[in-house]
Amino acid sequence: MTRENQVVNDEMAAVVAQRDALKRDLDEALQRLTVSQQMVQAREKERQDILMSYRALNEEKQRSDTGTNRVAMELHQVRAQVYAREEELMRARETISALEQEQQRMAIDMQGLQRHSDLTSEKLLEAHDRYSSRSVTGRNRLSADLTQLCRSVWRYAADREVQYCNTDQSRTQSTKRR
């Protein structure tokens, strides 16, 4: 019996040693499992943080794209306005140039009319001097010459007015075509 007790004790000691070794292996495995679980949790948290950062960056990109598109549209509108203003400015300059040319032409016409008027006045004075001392017939001739001179001045002025009106109409038509 003692021998049996000893065998049983030896077996029990072997089982206890085996149990202790298994317990140590289990503790080590549990410890590794805990570390692994912590690492998995840390990786999952890191993945969630990265995913949140990615979403935030994506939203920011979308806002930036929207802002960029809005600014591009505004830029396009401003360019269109600038182009329209440049067109208006060009037309205004053309109109100013045409008006300046017309003003110069009218000044030349005015000078011509002034010369014609001066010549007419001189002729009128000459005619007055010639016919003032003569008879009633001379006065009638003076009146006829005066009438003829007045008609000449009116005809000259009317010709200039027709030229001015034709120029004005052609300028108005060219402006309407634009």
LUMRODO-327819 format. One record per residue: x, y, z of N, C-alpha, C, O, CB in turn; residue in one letter. Coordinates in steps of 0.05 Angstrom, whole numbers, padded with zeros to 5 digits, always signed. Atoms other than C-alpha are relative to their C-alpha. Glycine has a CB too. Example, Ala and Ser with C-alpha at 12.3 -4.5 7.8 and 13.67 -1.06 7.14 Angstrom:
REM LUMRODO-327819
+00018-00024+00000+00246-00090+00156+00018+00024+00000+00039+00024+00013-00020+00001+00025A/-00016-00024-00001+00273-00021+00143-00015+00022+00014-00005+00044+00018+00009+00009-00029S/
REM end
This chain:
REM LUMRODO-327819
+00015-00023+00000+00000+00000+00000+00017+00025+00000+00010+00045-00012-00018+00000+00023M/-00017-00023+00001+00054+00046+00012+00011+00004-00028+00015+00026-00038+00023-00002+00021T/-00010-00003+00026+00080+00032-00053-00021+00011-00018-00015+00028-00036+00010-00027-00011R/+00022-00011+00016+00013+00046-00083-00004+00029+00007-00009+00045-00011-00026-00016+00005E/+00003-00028-00008+00009+00110-00043+00022+00016-00013+00019+00039-00021+00001+00002+00031N/-00022-00015+00012+00076+00129-00068-00004+00003-00030+00002+00025-00040+00027-00015+00006Q/+00005-00002+00029+00057+00114-00140-00022+00021-00004-00021+00038-00022-00009-00027-00012V/+00022-00019+00003-00008+00153-00130+00011+00028+00006+00005+00047-00007-00023-00007+00020V/-00011-00026-00006+00031+00209-00097+00018+00010-00022+00018+00034-00030+00017-00001+00027N/-00017-00008+00022+00081+00208-00153-00017+00009-00024-00011+00029-00037+00019-00023-00008D/+00017-00007+00023+00026+00209-00204-00014+00027+00006-00017+00044-00011-00021-00022-00005E/+00013-00025-00007-00009+00263-00165+00020+00023-00002+00012+00045-00011-00011-00002+00029M/-00020-00021+00002+00055+00303-00162+00004+00007-00029+00007+00030-00037+00026-00008+00013A/-00003-00005+00029+00062+00294-00237-00024+00015-00011-00021+00033-00027+00004-00027-00015A/+00024-00013+00009-00010+00314-00248+00000+00029+00010-00007+00047-00005-00025-00014+00010V/-00001-00027-00011-00001+00374-00202+00021+00017-00015+00016+00040-00021+00007+00000+00031V/-00021-00014+00016+00063+00393-00239-00011+00007-00027-00007+00028-00038+00026-00017-00002A/+00012-00005+00027+00027+00385-00304-00021+00021+00002-00023+00039-00015-00012-00027-00011Q/+00020-00021-00005-00031+00425-00276+00012+00027+00003+00003+00047-00009-00018-00007+00024R/-00014-00026-00005+00016+00480-00253+00011+00010-00027+00010+00034-00033+00022-00003+00021D/-00011-00008+00025+00050+00480-00321-00023+00010-00019-00020+00030-00033+00016-00023-00014A/+00022-00008+00017-00017+00483-00356-00012+00027+00010-00020+00044-00005-00022-00022+00001L/+00010-00025-00012-00039+00538-00308+00017+00023-00009+00008+00044-00016-00002-00002+00031K/-00018-00021+00009+00023+00578-00325-00004+00005-00030-00004+00029-00038+00030-00009+00005R/+00005-00004+00029+00011+00566-00399-00026+00015-00004-00028+00032-00022-00001-00028-00015D/+00026-00013+00002-00061+00587-00389+00003+00029+00008-00008+00047-00006-00021-00014+00017L/-00004-00028-00009-00040+00650-00351+00015+00016-00021+00008+00039-00027+00016+00001+00027D/-00014-00013+00021+00010+00666-00405-00017+00005-00025-00017+00026-00037+00025-00016-00008E/+00018-00003+00023-00041+00653-00459-00021+00022+00005-00027+00038-00013-00015-00027-00006A/+00019-00021-00007-00092+00697-00422+00013+00027-00001+00001+00047-00010-00012-00006+00028L/-00014-00026+00001-00040+00751-00414+00004+00008-00029+00000+00032-00036+00027-00003+00015Q/-00003-00007+00029-00024+00747-00489-00026+00007-00012-00027+00025-00029+00013-00024-00015R/+00026-00006+00010-00098+00747-00503-00009+00028+00008-00019+00043-00008-00021-00021+00010L/+00007-00027-00010-00108+00809-00460+00016+00021-00016+00005+00041-00024+00006+00002+00030T/-00017-00018+00015-00049+00843-00495-00011+00002-00029-00013+00024-00040+00029-00009+00000V/+00010+00000+00028-00076+00822-00563-00027+00015-00001-00031+00030-00020-00004-00029-00009S/+00025-00015+00000-00146+00847-00545+00004+00030+00003-00009+00046-00011-00018-00010+00023Q/-00006-00028-00003-00117+00913-00522+00011+00012-00027+00004+00034-00035+00021+00005+00022Q/-00011-00009+00026-00078+00917-00588-00023+00003-00021-00023+00022-00036+00022-00019-00009M/+00022-00001+00019-00141+00901-00627-00017+00024+00006-00026+00038-00013-00017-00026+00002V/+00016-00024-00008-00180+00954-00588+00015+00026-00008+00002+00045-00018-00005+00000+00030Q/-00015-00024+00008-00124+01004-00600+00000+00003-00030-00004+00026-00040+00030-00003+00010A/+00002-00002+00030-00123+00987-00674-00028+00009-00009-00030+00025-00027+00008-00027-00013R/+00027-00008+00007-00198+00993-00677-00005+00029+00005-00017+00044-00011-00021-00018+00015E/+00003-00028-00007-00196+01060-00642+00015+00017-00020+00006+00038-00030+00011+00006+00029K/-00017-00014+00020-00140+01082-00689-00015+00001-00027-00015+00021-00041+00028-00013-00003E/+00015+00002+00025-00182+01058-00749-00023+00019+00001-00029+00033-00019-00009-00029-00005R/+00023-00019-00002-00242+01097-00723+00009+00029-00002-00004+00045-00015-00015-00005+00027Q/-00011-00027+00001-00199+01159-00713+00007+00007-00029+00002+00029-00038+00025+00003+00019D/-00008-00005+00028-00171+01153-00783-00025+00003-00017-00026+00021-00034+00017-00024-00011I/+00025-00002+00015-00241+01141-00811-00014+00027+00005-00024+00039-00014-00019-00023+00007L/+00012-00026-00006-00267+01203-00775+00016+00022-00013+00004+00041-00023-00001+00004+00031M/-00017-00020+00013-00208+01243-00800-00005+00001-00030-00007+00022-00042+00030-00005+00006S/+00005+00002+00029-00220+01218-00870-00027+00013-00007-00029+00029-00026+00000-00029-00009Y/+00027-00012+00005-00294+01237-00866+00001+00031+00003-00010+00045-00013-00021-00011+00019R/-00002-00029-00004-00277+01306-00838+00015+00013-00023+00007+00034-00033+00015+00006+00027A/-00015-00011+00023-00225+01317-00893-00017+00000-00025-00016+00018-00042+00025-00016-00004L/+00017+00001+00023-00275+01294-00945-00021+00022+00000-00026+00035-00020-00014-00028-00001N/+00019-00022-00002-00327+01343-00919+00013+00027-00005+00001+00044-00019-00013+00000+00028E/-00014-00025+00004-00276+01398-00918+00007+00004-00030+00005+00026-00041+00026+00001+00016E/-00006-00001+00029-00256+01381-00990-00026+00007-00015-00025+00024-00033+00010-00027-00010K/+00025-00006+00013-00329+01383-01011-00007+00030+00004-00016+00043-00015-00023-00017+00011Q/+00005-00029-00005-00337+01452-00978+00019+00017-00016+00011+00037-00027+00003+00006+00031R/-00020-00015+00016-00273+01475-01012-00008-00001-00029-00006+00020-00043+00028-00012+00004S/+00009+00002+00028-00298+01449-01079-00023+00018-00005-00024+00032-00026-00006-00029-00007D/+00023-00018+00003-00364+01485-01069+00008+00029+00000-00001+00044-00017-00020-00005+00023T/-00010-00028-00001-00328+01549-01050+00015+00007-00025+00013+00029-00036+00018+00004+00024G/-00015-00005+00025-00281+01542-01109-00018+00003-00024-00014+00021-00040+00020-00024-00005T/+00019-00003+00022-00339+01531-01156-00015+00027+00001-00019+00040-00019-00020-00023+00001N/+00014-00026-00004-00375+01592-01127+00018+00023-00009+00010+00041-00023-00009+00004+00029R/-00019-00020+00007-00312+01634-01134+00005+00000-00031+00007+00022-00043+00026-00003+00015V/-00004+00002+00030-00302+01609-01206-00024+00012-00014-00020+00026-00034+00004-00030-00008A/+00024-00012+00012-00374+01628-01222+00001+00031+00002-00005+00045-00017-00025-00011+00013M/-00002-00029-00004-00364+01697-01192+00021+00012-00018+00016+00033-00030+00006+00006+00030E/-00021-00010+00017-00300+01705-01230-00010+00001-00029-00004+00021-00043+00025-00019+00001L/+00011+00000+00027-00335+01686-01295-00020+00023-00003-00019+00037-00024-00015-00027-00005H/+00019-00023+00002-00390+01737-01280+00014+00026-00001+00007+00044-00016-00020-00001+00024Q/-00016-00025+00000-00339+01791-01264+00013+00004-00027+00014+00026-00037+00020-00001+00023V/-00013-00003+00026-00302+01776-01328-00020+00008-00021-00014+00025-00039+00013-00027-00009R/+00021-00007+00019-00367+01780-01367-00007+00030+00003-00011+00044-00017-00025-00018+00003A/+00006-00028-00005-00382+01847-01334+00022+00018-00011+00017+00039-00023-00005+00005+00030Q/-00023-00016+00009-00312+01872-01349+00000+00001-00031+00004+00023-00043+00027-00012+00010V/+00002+00001+00029-00320+01850-01422-00022+00019-00010-00018+00034-00029-00005-00029-00010Y/+00022-00018+00008-00387+01886-01426+00008+00029+00004+00001+00046-00013-00026-00007+00016A/-00009-00028-00005-00357+01949-01395+00020+00009-00021+00020+00032-00031+00012+00003+00028R/-00020-00007+00020-00299+01946-01444-00014+00005-00027-00006+00024-00042+00020-00023-00004E/+00015-00004+00025-00349+01940-01502-00014+00028+00001-00013+00043-00018-00021-00023-00004E/+00013-00026-00003-00388+02000-01475+00020+00022-00003+00015+00042-00016-00014+00002+00028E/-00020-00020+00002-00324+02039-01467+00009+00004-00029+00014+00026-00038+00024-00008+00018L/-00008-00001+00028-00303+02022-01538-00021+00015-00017-00014+00032-00033+00005-00028-00012M/+00021-00014+00015-00371+02044-01565-00001+00030+00008-00005+00047-00009-00027-00013+00006R/+00000-00028-00009-00368+02108-01523+00023+00015-00013+00020+00038-00021+00002+00001+00031A/-00022-00013+00013-00299+02123-01550-00005+00005-00030+00002+00026-00041+00026-00017+00003R/+00007-00004+00028-00323+02112-01621-00020+00023-00003-00018+00039-00022-00012-00026-00012E/+00020-00022+00001-00383+02158-01607+00014+00027+00004+00008+00046-00010-00022-00005+00020T/-00014-00025-00006-00337+02211-01577+00017+00008-00024+00017+00031-00032+00018-00004+00025I/-00016-00006+00023-00291+02206-01637-00017+00010-00023-00010+00030-00036+00016-00025-00010S/+00018-00009+00021-00349+02213-01685-00011+00028+00006-00013+00045-00012-00024-00020-00004A/+00010-00027-00008-00376+02272-01646+00022+00021-00002+00016+00044-00010-00010+00000+00029L/-00022-00019+00003-00307+02305-01645+00004+00007-00030+00008+00030-00037+00026-00011+00012E/-00003-00005+00028-00302+02296-01720-00023+00018-00010-00019+00036-00026+00000-00026-00016Q/+00023-00016+00007-00372+02324-01728+00003+00029+00009-00003+00048-00005-00026-00012+00011E/-00005-00027-00011-00353+02383-01683+00020+00015-00017+00016+00038-00023+00009-00002+00029Q/-00020-00013+00017-00292+02397-01725-00012+00008-00027-00007+00030-00037+00024-00019-00005Q/+00013-00005+00025-00333+02392-01789-00019+00024+00003-00020+00042-00014-00015-00024-00010R/+00019-00022-00005-00385+02439-01759+00016+00027+00004+00007+00048-00005-00018-00005+00024M/-00016-00024-00004-00330+02488-01738+00010+00010-00027+00010+00034-00032+00024-00006+00019A/-00009-00009+00027-00303+02488-01809-00023+00012-00016-00020+00032-00029+00012-00025-00016I/+00024-00010+00013-00374+02497-01836-00007+00028+00011-00014+00046-00004-00024-00019+00004D/+00005-00026-00012-00383+02554-01786+00019+00021-00010+00011+00044-00016+00002-00002+00031M/-00020-00019+00011-00319+02587-01810-00008+00007-00029-00006+00030-00037+00028-00012+00001Q/+00008-00006+00027-00343+02579-01882-00025+00017-00001-00026+00036-00017-00006-00027-00015G/+00024-00017-00001-00410+02608-01864+00007+00028+00009-00004+00048-00001-00021-00013+00020L/-00009-00027-00008-00375+02665-01828+00013+00015-00023+00007+00038-00027+00019-00003+00024Q/-00013-00013+00023-00332+02679-01889-00021+00008-00021-00021+00030-00032+00020-00019-00014R/+00022-00006+00019-00394+02675-01934-00016+00024+00010-00024+00042-00005-00018-00024-00004H/+00015-00023-00012-00430+02722-01886+00016+00026-00002+00005+00047-00009-00007-00006+00030S/-00017-00024+00003-00371+02770-01886+00000+00010-00029-00002+00034-00034+00029-00006+00009D/+00001-00008+00028-00369+02769-01962-00026+00012-00008-00028+00032-00022+00006-00024-00018L/+00027-00010+00006-00443+02780-01965-00003+00028+00012-00015+00046+00000-00022-00019+00012T/+00001-00027-00013-00437+02838-01916+00015+00020-00016+00006+00043-00020+00010-00001+00029S/-00016-00018+00016-00382+02868-01958-00015+00007-00026-00016+00031-00034+00027-00012-00007E/+00015-00005+00025-00423+02860-02022-00024+00018+00006-00031+00036-00010-00010-00026-00013K/+00023-00016-00007-00483+02890-01986+00008+00029+00005-00006+00047-00004-00014-00011+00025L/-00010-00027-00004-00442+02950-01964+00007+00013-00026+00001+00036-00031+00024+00000+00019L/-00007-00011+00026-00415+02959-02034-00025+00007-00016-00026+00028-00028+00017-00021-00016E/+00025-00006+00014-00484+02954-02063-00015+00023+00012-00026+00040-00002-00019-00025+00000A/+00013-00023-00014-00511+03002-02011+00014+00026-00008+00000+00046-00014+00001-00003+00030H/-00015-00024+00008-00456+03051-02028-00006+00008-00029-00009+00031-00035+00030-00004+00004D/+00005-00005+00029-00469+03044-02103-00028+00011-00004-00032+00030-00020+00004-00025-00016R/+00028-00007+00006-00543+03050-02100-00012+00021+00018-00035+00030+00014-00017-00024+00000Y/+00012-00019-00019-00554+03097-02042-00004+00028-00012-00023+00042-00005+00018+00002+00025S/+00002-00027+00011-00543+03159-02083-00017+00000-00025-00022+00021-00036+00027+00011-00006S/+00015+00001+00025-00584+03136-02142-00030+00001+00005-00039+00007+00028+00006-00026-00014R/+00028-00004+00000-00657+03137-02157-00015-00024+00012-00002-00042+00024-00011+00004-00028S/+00017+00020-00011-00715+03093-02136+00006-00027-00014+00005-00048-00001-00030+00007-00004V/-00007+00024+00015-00695+03043-02190+00025-00013+00013+00026-00037+00016+00005+00005-00030T/-00024+00009-00013-00628+03037-02156-00006-00014+00027+00005-00034+00035+00020+00022+00005G/+00008+00012-00026-00662+03024-02090-00013-00027-00004-00010-00046+00011-00018+00019+00016R/+00013+00025+00006-00704+02970-02122+00021-00022-00007+00018-00045+00001-00020+00003-00024N/-00021+00019+00006-00641+02938-02150+00014-00008+00026+00021-00032+00030+00021+00013-00019R/-00012+00006-00026-00610+02943-02081-00017-00020+00015-00006-00039+00027+00004+00026+00017L/+00018+00018-00013-00671+02909-02052+00001-00028-00013+00001-00048+00001-00028+00010+00000S/-00002+00025+00015-00667+02855-02106+00027-00014+00006+00028-00038+00011-00004+00004-00030A/-00026+00012-00006-00592+02845-02094+00001-00010+00029+00012-00031+00035+00022+00021-00004D/+00001+00008-00028-00605+02842-02019-00016-00026+00003-00007-00044+00017-00012+00023+00017L/+00016+00025-00001-00659+02790-02029+00016-00023-00012+00015-00045-00001-00026+00004-00016T/-00016+00021+00012-00613+02751-02075+00022-00009+00019+00027-00033+00021+00012+00009-00027Q/-00021+00007-00019-00557+02754-02024-00011-00016+00024+00001-00036+00033+00014+00025+00010L/+00013+00014-00023-00604+02732-01968-00006-00029-00009-00002-00048+00006-00025+00014+00009C/+00007+00027+00010-00628+02674-02011+00026-00017-00002+00026-00041+00004-00014+00001-00028R/-00026+00014+00002-00555+02655-02024+00009-00010+00027+00018-00033+00030+00021+00018-00013S/-00008+00007-00027-00540+02655-01950-00018-00023+00010-00008-00042+00022-00001+00024+00019V/+00019+00021-00010-00603+02614-01935+00006-00026-00014+00005-00048-00002-00029+00009-00005W/-00006+00024+00015-00586+02565-01990+00025-00014+00011+00026-00038+00014+00003+00006-00030R/-00025+00010-00011-00516+02557-01963-00005-00013+00027+00005-00035+00033+00022+00023+00002Y/+00006+00011-00027-00541+02547-01892-00018-00025-00003-00013-00044+00012-00015+00021+00017A/+00017+00024+00004-00595+02498-01917+00016-00024-00010+00011-00046-00001-00023+00007-00019A/-00017+00021+00010-00543+02458-01955+00016-00012+00023+00019-00037+00026+00019+00010-00022D/-00016+00009-00023-00501+02454-01892-00018-00016+00019-00010-00036+00031+00013+00023+00015R/+00018+00014-00018-00562+02433-01851-00007-00027-00011-00008-00046+00004-00026+00017+00003E/+00006+00026+00013-00579+02377-01901+00024-00018+00004+00021-00042+00010-00007+00004-00030V/-00024+00016-00004-00507+02353-01897+00002-00009+00029+00009-00032+00034+00026+00016-00008Q/-00001+00007-00028-00510+02355-01821-00020-00022+00006-00014-00041+00021-00004+00025+00017Y/+00021+00020-00006-00576+02317-01819+00007-00027-00012+00003-00047+00001-00027+00010-00012C/-00008+00025+00012-00550+02264-01867+00022-00014+00016+00021-00038+00020+00009+00004-00029N/-00022+00011-00017-00487+02255-01825-00012-00011+00026-00004-00032+00035+00021+00021+00005T/+00012+00007-00025-00529+02252-01762-00016-00026-00003-00015-00044+00014-00018+00022+00011D/+00016+00025+00005-00576+02199-01792+00018-00024-00004+00012-00046+00006-00019+00004-00024Q/-00018+00023+00005-00519+02155-01816+00014-00008+00026+00017-00032+00030+00021+00007-00022S/-00012+00007-00026-00486+02159-01748-00020-00014+00018-00013-00033+00032+00011+00026+00014R/+00020+00013-00016-00551+02141-01714-00005-00028-00009-00008-00046+00007-00027+00017-00001T/+00004+00026+00011-00561+02082-01760+00023-00019+00007+00019-00042+00013-00005+00001-00030Q/-00024+00017-00006-00490+02056-01749+00000-00007+00030+00008-00028+00037+00026+00014-00008S/+00002+00006-00029-00501+02062-01673-00021-00021+00006-00017-00038+00023-00005+00026+00015T/+00021+00019-00004-00566+02023-01678+00008-00028-00008+00000-00048+00004-00025+00008-00015K/-00009+00026+00010-00532+01967-01717+00017-00014+00021+00018-00039+00022+00016+00003-00026R/-00018+00012-00020-00483+01956-01660-00017-00013+00021-00006-00024+00040+00019+00020+00012R/
REM end
